[in-house]
Amino acid sequence: MASKSSQFLRSYGYDLLLGSIAAFYVFAVPYTKVEESFNIQAMHDILYHKHRLENYDHLEFPGVVPRTFIGALIVSVLASPIVGVINLLRLSKIYALIAVRLALGCVVLSTLRFFRVQVRHKFGHQVEAFFVILTALQFHLLFYCTRPLPNILALAVANMAYAYWLRGNFYKALNCLIFATIVFRCDMLLLLCPLALELLLTRSISLCKAIKYCIGPTLLSIGFTIMVDSIMWKKILWPEFEVFWFNSVLNRSSEWGTHSFHWYFTSALPRSLLAAYPLFLLGVLIDRRVLVFVLPVFSFILLYSKLPHKELRFIISSVPMLNLSAAVAANRIYNNRKKTLWKFLNLIMLGLFFIRLDGHFICCHKYVLHPNILFFLCSLGCTLVFFLASYDNYPSGNALKDLHQIGHLNNTDELWVHIDTFSAMNGISRFCENDSPWRYSKEEGIPLEEFFRRNFTYLVSEQLDVDGFKCLQHASGFSRVRLQSSLPPIILVKEPKLYIHGNTKIKDIMQINWAGCF
């Protein structure tokens, strides 16, 4: 029995570690934001409305650009048995939200396992171990791997591409990226092209064979997404082509904010990689095998930097491969831990290592401990800060939960709640809604003076004052990081983000013991 347990841990111990951390993030922060809204609403509608397309959220709120239903369909099918049990037990739909997020996490981490196994075969067990440690100590990859973003769906396929690449199955790697590009994220083309070019220049593939092996999957992927999404959107549609046209040809993504060319290298990568950032640079220098794998990924980030609108999630597909390079460096440091030259080199590396928070640079302490341990402690500390900030970054989800708990009125048939745009973007999805007597409206563009005539029972709004309504309770959210010279050195500042208002015509609301707005 003991030998079976040890064998199980040897085979799946790393998966249990990463899966446990990802699951902790799901249970601690179950709510979702606007970037995830399409897929999370689609999963809800597939699970609860099934074939009744007229009730689907995307037909009423289509968003700026259409997205594919393929990822939502796959995750919903995987989560449907658990959601069925949740419905039989008449539990809140928030548990179904947790179920679909866990199902997505299983998909992403399964593909990450596939990649990790290839890392072990090519670089050894120690590099695999350091790869897992670095991944576990980073915040963004495991926090995001359960979030239904198109980038995360593309990440799952990119992990498979990386694994096939390490195995030497180059055409399978290209086909994976082709599928990710056509179906989930058109910008994966920026990774596909450098990889294909490198394989051609190194004569790992031939152009004729590449066309032969890739043309079929390309046409099948295009046909698959057009077939599925034309049915779901009720019109002939290739979603990622429209996204490509909107972002790249029209360049309208910049309407959502811009960053400087170097932002990915000076902000996004330091925050997402943490200790792995200086280590991945070292890995490229000390192991020639690594450069071949890092160069196309680095080119992907460099090409993406030319687009003005930048977000960390856009380049999250690069993190696993950069972690591989960092793991190779950490392994070399460990194997040479008794050599003076390596100790000196790592003191220099530690002096260069920084984490950028709120516009300030926090340098890691560079004394006493072994360099690897210092790198890992820096990652752990920053991950804790990121988690605490994210924990308070979904105020409307918490506000609606509080409203359901204390806002029920016994003598009314319906409780109408209006959710404004800010609230819908910061934590509320259809999974957060309760059954009768609760009813919900996300109607946009209602003037403030009009709410009193609409007979809403409650408002969840970013507005502090609304005519005809009394502010009953506020929900605070993360605002900024403040650094100070005393302990603790980092303070996470919260401030009121939105408010729960009650209709002053309904006297029973005023009898409830609310927390107040100030």
N, C-alpha and C positions, 0 to 999 in steps of 0.2 A: 504493500500500500504506500509505504514511504517512498519507495523507488519510483512508483507511478506519479506521485505528487511532485517529486523533484524533476522528473522528466517533463511533466506538464509545465512547471515553472521555467525550465530551460527553454522550452519551445515557445511559451506564450507569456513569460514574465514581463518582457519589455512591453508587450501589447497591453497587459493588465495595468502597468504603470501609466503609460500614456493615456489609455482609455479611462482610467480612474480620474486623472487630472481633468480631462475633457468633460467627463460626466459631472465632476464637481462644479465646473464652470456653468454647465447647463442648469443644474439645480439651484445654484447660487444666483445666477442671472438668467432667468428663463425668457425674459421679454426680448423683443426684436425691434429694430429701427427701420427707418424708411427705405434704406438700401436693400433690406431683406423683404420688403413688403410684398412684392409681386409673388415670389416663390412661397412665402409663408401663407398668404391668402389663397394661392392656388392649391396648396396642400390641404388647407382647411376645406375648400370647396369640393375638391376631389373626394375627400373622406366623408363629408357631410351632405353635399348636394348631389354627388355622383354624376348621373347623366343629365341632370336638370341644369343645362348650361345657362338658361336665362337668369338663374340666381347667382351666378358667379360674379365675384367682386370686380374682376378685370373689365367686364363689359360696362360697368358704371364708372370705374376709376381706372382707365387704361394706362395711365402713366405717360411719361414723355416719349418713350420708345417701347415697342412691344418686346416681350421676352418669350423664350421657349417654355413649353409645358413639360418637356421631356424629363428634366431633372425632378420636377415636382411629382410627376407620375411615378417615377422609379422609387423615390423616397416614400411616397404615400402607399404604394403597394407593399413595401417592406414593413412599414409601420402599421398597416391596417389590422393585423391580428391583435396587436396590443391595444389599438384604439377601439376595436370591437369589444374587448374585455372592459375597457374604461367606460364605454357606453352602457354595457350591460349592468355594471355596478353603479351607474348614474353618477359618476364622478364629474367634477368640473372639467371643462374643456382645456383648462390650463395643463392638465396631465397629458392630454393628447398633444399639446404643443411640445412638452418635454419629450414625448415619445418620438415625434417626427424629427426633432433635433438630435436625439440619440441615434436614431436610424441613420441620419445623414453622417453623424460622427463615425459610426461603424463603417460606412462605405469609405470615407476618406482615410481612416486609420488602417483599414484593410489594404488599401492601395499603398499607403505609406509602409506597411509591413512588407509588401511585395518588393518595394524599393530597398528597404532595410536588409532584407535577406540577400539581395544582390550585392549590397555594400559589404556584407560579411564574406561572401564568396570571393569578391575581388580584392578587398583590403584587409580582411581578417576580423577576428572576434573583438579585439580591443578597439578598433576603429568603430565597429558597430556599437559597442558599449558607449563610447564617447559621443557618437551620433545621438543615441537615445538620451543621454544625460543633457546634452546641449538643447535638444528639442524639449525635454521636460522642464527645463529651467527658463525657457522662453515663454513669453505670455501670448503673443498674438497668434501663432500657428495653432495652438491647442484651443485657444478661446474662439477663434474664427472657424475651426474645422467643423463645428456643429451649426454654424449659421448659414441659412439658405441663400447665400449670395451666388450669382453666376460665376464669380471668381473662384469660389470654393468648389463648385461642381467641375470647373475647369482644372482646379488643383488636383482633384481625384484622378482625372485622366492624365494629367501631366506626371503624376507619380508613377503611373504605369509606363508612360513613355520613358522616364528616367530609368526605370528598372530594365526595360527591354534594351535601352541604350547600353547600360552596363553589361548586359548579357551578350551583347553583340548582335541582337536582332534589330538591325537598324531600320528595316522597312516597317516592322511593327511599331517601332518608336515613332516614325514619321506618321503612320496611319492614326496612331493615338492623338497626336497633336493636330492632325487634319480634322478628326472628329471633334476635338475640343474647340477648334477654331470655327468650324461651320455651325456647331450646335450651341455651344455655351458662351464662348467669348471670342469675338472676332479678333481681338488684339493678341490672341495666342499666335497669330500669324507672325508677330515680331519675335517669337521664340522658334517657330517652325522654320523660318527662312535662314537664320544664322546656323541652326543645327544642320539643315539640309546642305547649306553651302560648305560647312566644315566637312561633312561626310563625303561630299563630292571632291573637295580639294585633297583630302587624305586618301582618296580612292577606296573608301570603305563601301561606297555604293557607286553604281553607274547611273547615268542619266536615263538611259533607255529602260533599265530595270526599275528605276524609281517611278517612271511614268507607268510602266506595266503593272507594278504592284500597288500603286497609289490611286490610279484613276478610278478603279472600281469602288473602293471605300469612299472616295470623294463624292462620286455620284450617288451612292447609296445614302450617305450622310445628308446630302442636300435634299434628296427625295424624302427621306425619313422625317426631317424637321418640317419640310413644307407640308407633308401629309398630315402629321399630328397637329401642327400649329394652325393650319388652315381650318381644321375642324374646330379647334378650341376657340379661335378668334373669329370664326364665321366669315372669313374672307381669305383669299389666296395670299399667303404670307410666308416669307423667309425672315424670321425675326433678326438674326444676327447680320443679315445684309443691311437691314434698315438701321441697325445700331452702327454699323460701319459707316454708312452714308451720313448719319447724324454727327458722329464723333470725328471722323477723319476727313470726309469730303467737305461737309458744311462747317466743321470745327466748332460746333455749338456747345460742346461739353465745357468750354471755357466759361460759359455763362454761370457755372456752378463754382467758380473760383479758380484761381491760377496760382502756381508756385514757380519759383526760379528753376533753371535747368538742373542745378545740382541738388535739389531737394531730396530726391531718393537716396543720394549718397551721404548727405549730411544730416538727414532727419529720419526718413522712413527706415532705411537699413539699420542704422544704429539702434533704433527702438525695437525693431522686429528681431534682429539677430542678437542684440546685447553682447555677451562675451564672445559669441561666434564671429562678430564683425572683424576685430583685429586678427582673430585666429584664422578666418578664411583667407585673409590676405597672406598670412604666413604660410598656410597650406599650399597655396599656388606656387610659392617660391621654393619650397623644400621638397616637393614631390611632382615630378614632371607629368605623372599620370593624371594628376588633378587638373592641370591647365586645360587639357582637352575637353573636360566636362564643364569647367567653369566658364570658358570663353564664350560659348553660345548664350549661356544664361546672363553673363555680364553684358553681352551685346543686346540682349532683350531689354535689360534695364536701361542701357544707354539709349537705345532707339525710343523707348517709352518716354524718356526724359524730354524728348523734343515736343511732346504734347503738353500744352500749358496746364491743363487740368490734371492734377495728380492726387492720388490717394494711396495709402499704404496697401490696401487690399488689391490694387491693380497689379502689384508685383509679388504677391504672396506666393505665387507658383515658383518663384526663384529660391525661396527659403530652404527647401529640402536639399537642393544641390549645393547651396552655399554652406549648409550645415555639414555636408559631407567633407568639403574642403577644410572646414574648421575642425572636424573630428580627426582628420589626418594630422593636422598640426598639433592638436592636443595629445594625440597618441605619441608623436615624435617627442614632444616635450616630456611626457611621462617616461618614455624609454631612455631619455638622456638626462634624467633629473639630477644625476650626480656630477654632471660635467659643468665646470665653471663657465665656459663660454655660453652655454644655454641659459644658465642662471642670469648672466649679464644681459643677454638678448631679451629675456622675458621681463626683466626690470624695465627695459626701454619700452617694450610693448605695453606694459601696464601703465607707464607714464603717459602713453599716447591714448590709452583707452578712455573713452568718455561716454556718458549717456546724456542726451539732450532732453531736458524737461522744462517746459514753460519758458523757453528762450534762454535758459541758463545751462552751463556745462558743469556737471558734477563729476569730478575725477575720482577714480577708484583709489583706495588706499594701497600703497605699494611696499608693504613691509612684512616681515616675519614669515608669512605662510608660503607654501609652495604656489608657484604661479597659477597652475590649473585651478587650485582651490580658490584663489583670489578671484579669478575670472568667474567661477561658478557662483561665489558669494555675491559678486556684483550683479550677476544675472538674477539671482534669487531675490535680492533686495528690490531691484527695479520691477521684477514681475509682481511682487507684492504691492508696490505702489500702483502699477497699472491696473491690477485687479480691484483694488479699493476704489480707484477712480471710476472704473467701469461698473462696479456694483451700484454706484449712485448716479449712473448715467441714463437711466430709463425711468424717469419720474412719473410719466403718465401711466405706465403699467402698474406701479405701486399705488397711484392715486385711484385708479379704477378698482383695484382689489380692495382698498379701504372703503370705497363707496359701496361695493357689494356687501361688505361685512356689516356696516353700520347704517346704511341708508335705506334699508327696506322699510316700507310702510305697509301696515296690515290692512288698512281700509281702502285700498285702491287696486284697480284691476291692472293698470299699466303704469310703469315708471319709465318715462322717456328721458334718455340721456343724450345730450348733444356733445359730440367730441370734435373739437376744432382741429385745424390742420396741424398745428404744432404738437398737439397731444397724439394725433394719429401717427406722427413721424417719430415719436420718442417713447415707444414702449407698448402701444395698444395695437392689437391685431384682432381678427375675428375669433381667435382662440381665447381671447380674454373676455369675451362676452358670455353672459349667463342666459339661461332660458327664461321663459315667462315668469314673472310679470315684467321683466326688464326688456326695454326696446331701445334701439340705438340709431342715431343719425350722424352721418359725417358730411352733411350738406355743407358746401363751401359758399363763401360770398354773402352770408347773412349779415346785414348791418347790425351793430350792437343794439340799437334801439328796437330792432325787430324781434329779438328773442322773447321779449315779454308777451308778444301777441301770439307766439307759436305754441304756448302751453307746454314747454319743456319742464320736466320735473327738476332735473339737474343739468348743470353745464360742467364739463371738464375743459377748462380754457386757460390760456396764458394771460388773459385779461384779468386785472385785479378788480375792476369795477364794471358791472353790467347792470343797466337799468332793470328794475323789477326783480332782481335776484340779490341774495345776500351771500357774501363770501363765507363759507363754512369751514374750510380747511385748505391748507396749502401743502404742496409736495415739493420738497427740496431736491436738488440735483447737483452733481459735480460742476464746479465753476472753473477752478484753476488750481495750480500748485503754487504754494508760497514757500520760499526757502528762508530759513532763519539760522542764526549762529548758535542758538541754544538747542537743547534736546527737546523734542525730536527735531532733526534738521529739516524735515519736509512736512508741511501741513497741507492737507487737502481741503480746500475751501468749498463749502456748499452754500447755495443760496436758493430762495424760492423760485421755482421754474414755472409752476402752473397752479391753478386754484380750482377747488370744487365749489360751485355755487348752487344754492337752493332757491326755488321759486317762492317768493315771499307770500304768494296767495295761498300756499299750502301750509297750514298752521302746524301740522304734525311734524314737518321737517324741523321746525324751530324747537321742538321738544327733545330732539335727540342731542346727546352730549357730544358735540363736535370739538375737534382739537383747536379750532380757531385759525385765523389767517396770519396772525402776527405773534 
